[in-house]
Amino acid sequence: MAKVSAGVLLYRRSGAIIEVFLVHPGGPFWARKDDGAWSIPKGEIEPGEEPLARAQREFAEETGLAVAGEFRALAPVRQAGGKVVHAWAVEGDADAAAIRSNRFSMEWPPRSGRSQEFPEVDRAAWFDLKTARQKLNPGQRALVDALERLLG
């Protein structure tokens, strides 16, 4: 059974330019990856959990920022590994430099027996739609297309 996640695609307008807020995963596996590595803030939905509530909670956990407004559902996307991502677009603003992410532990270096802690998200940034398509995980690029259609 495929994993299912929920996330928020925060966007803002600056004249005719639309920008989206993306996050870069933390930890040693992602440290040197850029194009194709970024994501919307998202997390796995637990059984019986309301997806939009999960999306909002994940945004707060991964960025330390709250997001509010009119949430508009986008068509779900399927990533290469099979994970289905449900996303909601919402207009707003956030200071990408002010994020404070939750943390996770993992054995690092591998087979060392030592556990290290890393931020789930190590940075965030605003990108115009063309650049966002380049930065995003390929399975999430359709979310930008959906947002562009939604906004006309």
Summary of the structure (lengths in Angstrom):
residues: 152
radius of gyration: 15.3
end to end distance: 35.0
largest distance: 52.6
contacts: 464
relative contact order: 0.28
helix: 24%
strand: 39%
